[in-house]
Amino acid sequence: MRKLGLIGGMSWVSTRTYYDWINRLVQRRAEPMASAPVLIDSLDFRRLYGLHEPEDWQRAAQVLGDSARQLEGAGATAIVIAANSMHKVYDEVAAQVTVPIIHIAECIGKRMREDGVANAALIGTRNVMTENFYRQRLVAHGIDLLPPDMDNVEQLDRIIYDELMLGKATRDAQRALKTMITRKEQDGAEAIVLACTELEMIVDVDANVLPIFDSARIHCEAAVDWILGES
């Protein structure tokens, strides 16, 4: 099996989810006693919280780039960044290492294209929902995305940063996401992209009114394909 590098710490919740899912998938696809060879660099999220100005994102690119170089130096043959929003600096980070960094939105776009989905609603943090760095990756795979609802953007940022990233999953948050998804169905969405790695805490991925493409789960599956030499 090939060794994977995991840049975590954008929330410890997401890092835990990635480690758990990657190992469960390796165990399922290899053999019962197998575990994934994963190098984890769990960053201090205080250094990466509340990024707004260009210089803030330049700092984030350097922090993640330092992490990627350390993981490569320790033997990682590919790297995943366990956060959708941090893929804003994907190009800058990827330029600092020679090993591939598996892009989360590329994994989702490929899966949606394979499943024949042409229209979807994107649900995540503000920058993921409103900026081009993420949306254009999905559009390049032939996915037509509904425009973001700014009321949802405000509510989602509060739920994600004030609750989910602290490990809190409330009934109110579950109801709020259920309402959002139902309204997206009414607006004509064929599917939902959960473009925040913590949202699976409050969304039933396997039983919903629309097909749910969970970014964390799909990203982990692609990481395991790499580990097992299947990509």
C-alpha positions as CSV (number, residue, x, y, z in Angstrom):
1,M,0.0,0.0,0.0
2,R,1.1,3.5,-0.8
3,K,1.6,6.0,2.0
4,L,-0.8,9.0,2.2
5,G,-0.3,12.4,3.7
6,L,-3.2,14.1,5.4
7,I,-3.3,17.8,6.1
8,G,-5.8,18.1,8.9
9,G,-6.7,20.5,11.7
10,M,-8.9,22.9,9.8
11,S,-11.2,21.2,12.4
12,W,-10.2,18.3,14.5
13,V,-13.7,16.9,13.7
14,S,-12.9,16.7,10.0
15,T,-9.4,15.1,10.7
16,R,-11.1,12.4,12.8
17,T,-13.6,11.7,10.1
18,Y,-11.0,11.3,7.4
19,Y,-8.8,9.0,9.5
20,D,-11.8,6.9,10.5
21,W,-13.3,6.6,7.0
22,I,-10.0,6.0,5.2
23,N,-9.2,3.1,7.6
24,R,-12.6,1.6,7.4
25,L,-12.5,1.7,3.6
26,V,-9.0,0.1,3.5
27,Q,-10.2,-2.6,5.9
28,R,-13.2,-3.3,3.8
29,R,-11.3,-3.3,0.5
30,A,-8.1,-5.0,1.5
31,E,-8.5,-7.4,4.4
32,P,-10.0,-7.3,8.0
33,M,-6.6,-6.7,9.7
34,A,-5.5,-4.0,7.3
35,S,-5.0,-0.4,8.3
36,A,-4.1,2.6,6.2
37,P,-0.5,4.0,6.1
38,V,-1.4,7.6,6.8
39,L,0.9,10.5,7.9
40,I,-1.2,13.2,9.6
41,D,-0.2,16.8,10.1
42,S,-3.0,18.3,12.3
43,L,-2.6,22.1,12.1
44,D,-3.7,24.6,14.7
45,F,-6.9,26.0,13.2
46,R,-6.4,29.3,15.1
47,R,-3.8,30.2,12.4
48,L,-6.3,29.5,9.6
49,Y,-9.6,31.0,11.0
50,G,-11.3,34.1,9.7
51,L,-9.4,34.5,6.4
52,H,-10.6,37.5,4.5
53,E,-7.8,39.6,3.0
54,P,-5.4,38.5,0.2
55,E,-2.5,38.5,2.7
56,D,-4.5,36.2,5.0
57,W,-4.8,33.6,2.2
58,Q,-1.2,34.0,1.3
59,R,-0.4,33.1,4.9
60,A,-2.7,30.1,4.6
61,A,-1.0,29.0,1.4
62,Q,2.4,29.1,3.2
63,V,1.1,27.2,6.3
64,L,-0.4,24.4,4.1
65,G,2.6,24.4,1.8
66,D,4.9,23.9,4.8
67,S,2.7,21.0,5.9
68,A,2.7,19.5,2.5
69,R,6.5,19.6,2.2
70,Q,6.9,18.0,5.6
71,L,4.5,15.2,4.7
72,E,6.3,14.7,1.4
73,G,9.7,14.6,3.2
74,A,8.3,12.0,5.6
75,G,7.4,9.7,2.7
76,A,3.9,10.6,1.6
77,T,3.3,9.6,-2.0
78,A,0.1,11.8,-2.3
79,I,-1.6,14.3,-0.1
80,V,-5.2,15.3,0.8
81,I,-6.3,18.5,2.4
82,A,-9.2,17.7,4.8
83,A,-11.1,20.9,4.1
84,N,-13.1,22.2,1.1
85,S,-12.5,25.9,1.8
86,M,-8.7,25.5,1.9
87,H,-8.7,24.3,-1.7
88,K,-8.8,28.0,-2.5
89,V,-5.0,27.8,-2.1
90,Y,-4.7,24.4,-3.8
91,D,-2.6,25.7,-6.7
92,E,-0.2,27.5,-4.5
93,V,0.2,24.5,-2.2
94,A,0.5,22.0,-5.0
95,A,3.3,24.1,-6.5
96,Q,5.4,23.5,-3.4
97,V,5.6,19.7,-3.6
98,T,6.3,17.1,-6.3
99,V,3.7,14.5,-5.1
100,P,0.1,14.8,-6.3
101,I,-2.5,16.6,-4.1
102,I,-5.9,15.0,-4.6
103,H,-8.3,17.8,-5.2
104,I,-11.7,17.4,-3.4
105,A,-13.8,19.1,-6.0
106,E,-12.3,17.1,-8.9
107,C,-13.3,13.9,-7.1
108,I,-16.8,15.2,-6.6
109,G,-17.1,16.4,-10.2
110,K,-15.9,13.1,-11.6
111,R,-18.3,11.1,-9.4
112,M,-21.3,13.3,-10.4
113,R,-20.4,13.0,-14.1
114,E,-20.2,9.2,-13.8
115,D,-23.6,9.2,-12.1
116,G,-25.2,11.3,-14.8
117,V,-26.0,14.3,-12.6
118,A,-26.2,17.6,-14.5
119,N,-27.7,20.0,-12.0
120,A,-27.0,20.4,-8.3
121,A,-26.9,22.8,-5.4
122,L,-23.7,23.5,-3.5
123,I,-23.9,23.7,0.3
124,G,-20.8,24.7,2.3
125,T,-18.9,27.7,3.8
126,R,-19.2,31.2,2.3
127,N,-16.1,31.1,0.1
128,V,-17.0,27.6,-1.3
129,M,-20.5,28.6,-2.1
130,T,-19.8,32.1,-3.6
131,E,-16.3,32.0,-5.1
132,N,-15.2,30.5,-8.4
133,F,-12.2,28.4,-7.2
134,Y,-14.5,25.5,-6.2
135,R,-17.6,26.0,-8.4
136,Q,-15.6,26.2,-11.6
137,R,-14.1,22.7,-10.9
138,L,-17.6,21.2,-10.8
139,V,-18.8,23.2,-13.8
140,A,-15.8,21.9,-15.8
141,H,-17.3,18.4,-15.3
142,G,-20.6,19.5,-16.9
143,I,-22.4,20.3,-13.6
144,D,-24.8,23.2,-13.7
145,L,-24.9,24.8,-10.2
146,L,-27.8,26.7,-8.7
147,P,-26.9,30.2,-7.5
148,P,-26.1,30.5,-3.8
149,D,-28.9,31.7,-1.5
150,M,-27.2,34.4,0.6
151,D,-29.6,33.8,3.6
152,N,-28.3,30.2,3.5
153,V,-24.7,31.4,3.4
154,E,-25.1,33.4,6.6
155,Q,-26.9,30.5,8.4
156,L,-24.4,27.9,7.2
157,D,-21.4,29.9,8.3
158,R,-22.8,30.2,11.7
159,I,-23.7,26.5,12.0
160,I,-20.3,25.3,10.6
161,Y,-18.0,27.6,12.5
162,D,-19.9,28.1,15.8
163,E,-21.2,24.5,16.1
164,L,-19.9,21.7,13.8
165,M,-16.2,22.7,14.0
166,L,-16.5,22.5,17.8
167,G,-18.0,19.0,17.6
168,K,-21.6,20.1,18.3
169,A,-24.5,18.7,16.3
170,T,-27.8,20.1,17.3
171,R,-31.4,19.3,16.4
172,D,-31.9,22.9,15.2
173,A,-29.0,22.6,12.8
174,Q,-30.4,19.3,11.5
175,R,-33.8,20.9,10.9
176,A,-32.2,23.9,9.2
177,L,-30.3,21.7,6.7
178,K,-33.3,19.5,6.0
179,T,-35.3,22.7,5.2
180,M,-32.5,24.0,2.9
181,I,-32.2,20.7,1.0
182,T,-36.0,20.5,0.6
183,R,-36.1,24.1,-0.8
184,K,-33.2,23.2,-3.2
185,E,-35.3,20.3,-4.5
186,Q,-38.2,22.8,-5.0
187,D,-35.8,25.1,-6.9
188,G,-35.0,22.3,-9.3
189,A,-31.8,20.8,-8.0
190,E,-31.2,17.1,-8.9
191,A,-28.6,16.6,-6.2
192,I,-26.8,18.3,-3.3
193,V,-23.1,18.7,-2.9
194,L,-22.1,18.7,0.8
195,A,-19.1,20.9,0.3
196,C,-18.1,21.1,3.9
197,T,-16.4,18.1,5.5
198,E,-18.3,18.5,8.8
199,L,-21.9,18.7,7.4
200,E,-22.3,14.9,7.5
201,M,-22.8,15.4,11.2
202,I,-26.2,16.9,10.6
203,V,-27.2,15.5,7.2
204,D,-28.4,12.0,6.5
205,V,-26.2,11.3,3.5
206,D,-27.9,8.0,2.7
207,A,-31.5,8.9,3.2
208,N,-32.6,12.3,1.9
209,V,-35.1,13.9,-0.5
210,L,-32.2,14.3,-3.0
211,P,-29.0,12.4,-3.8
212,I,-26.3,13.7,-1.5
213,F,-22.7,13.9,-2.7
214,D,-20.7,14.1,0.5
215,S,-17.3,15.7,-0.2
216,A,-15.5,14.1,2.7
217,R,-16.7,10.6,1.9
218,I,-15.9,10.9,-1.8
219,H,-12.5,12.5,-1.1
220,C,-11.7,9.6,1.3
221,E,-12.7,7.0,-1.3
222,A,-10.3,8.7,-3.8
223,A,-7.6,8.7,-1.1
224,V,-8.1,4.9,-0.6
225,D,-7.9,4.3,-4.4
226,W,-4.5,5.9,-4.2
227,I,-3.4,4.0,-1.1
228,L,-4.4,0.7,-2.8
229,G,-2.8,1.6,-6.1
230,E,-6.1,1.8,-7.9
231,S,-5.6,5.4,-9.3
